[in-house]
């Protein structure tokens, strides 16, 4: 029965070591994603395209009013 207490203590100590190693790696930026932002510009973004079309049509309307 005493071996169970020893194994529980060892497993808790090991779990704490891994937890602190994980926290240290997150704070140091180990899991920062540097690849996705560089690829994101290659994908079409429908929301940005629809808003830019609206602003372009307003600009052309104001230009045609000035030219008239």
C-alpha positions as a LaTeX table, in Angstrom:
\begin{tabular}{lrrr}
\hline
Residue & $x$ (\AA) & $y$ (\AA) & $z$ (\AA) \\
\hline
Unk1 & 0.00 & 0.00 & 0.00 \\
Unk2 & 2.87 & 2.37 & 0.68 \\
Unk3 & 4.10 & 1.98 & $-2.91$ \\
Unk4 & 0.90 & 3.64 & $-4.12$ \\
Unk5 & 1.69 & 6.76 & $-2.06$ \\
Unk6 & 5.19 & 6.86 & $-3.54$ \\
Unk7 & 3.89 & 6.47 & $-7.08$ \\
Unk8 & 1.28 & 9.19 & $-6.54$ \\
Unk9 & 3.94 & 11.55 & $-5.18$ \\
Unk10 & 6.26 & 10.85 & $-8.12$ \\
Unk11 & 3.48 & 11.31 & $-10.66$ \\
Unk12 & 2.39 & 14.61 & $-9.10$ \\
Unk13 & 5.98 & 15.86 & $-9.07$ \\
Unk14 & 6.42 & 14.86 & $-12.71$ \\
Unk15 & 3.12 & 16.52 & $-13.66$ \\
Unk16 & 4.23 & 19.75 & $-11.98$ \\
Unk17 & 7.54 & 19.69 & $-13.82$ \\
Unk18 & 5.78 & 19.28 & $-17.16$ \\
Unk19 & 3.28 & 22.01 & $-16.26$ \\
Unk20 & 6.02 & 24.51 & $-15.43$ \\
Unk21 & 7.89 & 23.59 & $-18.60$ \\
Unk22 & 4.71 & 24.22 & $-20.59$ \\
Unk23 & 4.15 & 27.61 & $-18.94$ \\
Unk24 & 7.77 & 28.59 & $-19.62$ \\
Unk25 & 7.51 & 27.62 & $-23.28$ \\
Unk26 & 4.26 & 29.58 & $-23.75$ \\
Unk27 & 5.78 & 32.70 & $-22.19$ \\
Unk28 & 8.90 & 32.44 & $-24.33$ \\
Unk29 & 6.83 & 32.33 & $-27.54$ \\
Unk30 & 7.40 & 28.71 & $-28.45$ \\
Unk31 & 3.80 & 28.32 & $-29.64$ \\
Unk32 & 3.54 & 31.60 & $-31.57$ \\
Unk33 & 2.27 & 31.07 & $-35.08$ \\
Unk34 & 4.54 & 32.81 & $-37.54$ \\
Unk35 & 3.41 & 30.97 & $-40.66$ \\
Unk36 & $-0.33$ & 31.70 & $-40.80$ \\
Unk37 & $-0.13$ & 35.53 & $-40.99$ \\
Unk38 & 2.15 & 35.33 & $-44.02$ \\
Unk39 & $-0.26$ & 32.98 & $-45.82$ \\
Unk40 & $-3.44$ & 34.78 & $-44.76$ \\
Unk41 & $-3.00$ & 37.45 & $-47.43$ \\
Unk42 & $-3.34$ & 34.78 & $-50.13$ \\
Unk43 & $-6.91$ & 33.90 & $-49.16$ \\
Unk44 & $-9.88$ & 35.90 & $-50.42$ \\
Unk45 & $-11.65$ & 37.83 & $-47.73$ \\
Unk46 & $-15.23$ & 38.43 & $-48.86$ \\
Unk47 & $-16.08$ & 41.04 & $-46.21$ \\
Unk48 & $-13.22$ & 43.33 & $-47.18$ \\
Unk49 & $-14.02$ & 43.05 & $-50.88$ \\
Unk50 & $-17.67$ & 44.03 & $-50.44$ \\
Unk51 & $-16.84$ & 47.06 & $-48.30$ \\
Unk52 & $-14.15$ & 48.22 & $-50.72$ \\
Unk53 & $-16.63$ & 48.02 & $-53.62$ \\
Unk54 & $-19.05$ & 50.24 & $-51.73$ \\
Unk55 & $-16.39$ & 52.84 & $-50.98$ \\
Unk56 & $-15.18$ & 52.77 & $-54.60$ \\
Unk57 & $-18.69$ & 53.39 & $-55.92$ \\
Unk58 & $-19.08$ & 56.35 & $-53.58$ \\
Unk59 & $-15.78$ & 57.79 & $-54.76$ \\
Unk60 & $-16.73$ & 57.47 & $-58.41$ \\
Unk61 & $-20.13$ & 59.04 & $-57.74$ \\
Unk62 & $-18.55$ & 62.05 & $-56.07$ \\
Unk63 & $-16.04$ & 62.40 & $-58.92$ \\
Unk64 & $-18.75$ & 62.32 & $-61.57$ \\
Unk65 & $-20.69$ & 64.99 & $-59.70$ \\
Unk66 & $-17.63$ & 67.23 & $-59.67$ \\
Unk67 & $-17.04$ & 66.72 & $-63.38$ \\
Unk68 & $-20.65$ & 67.51 & $-64.32$ \\
\hline
\end{tabular}
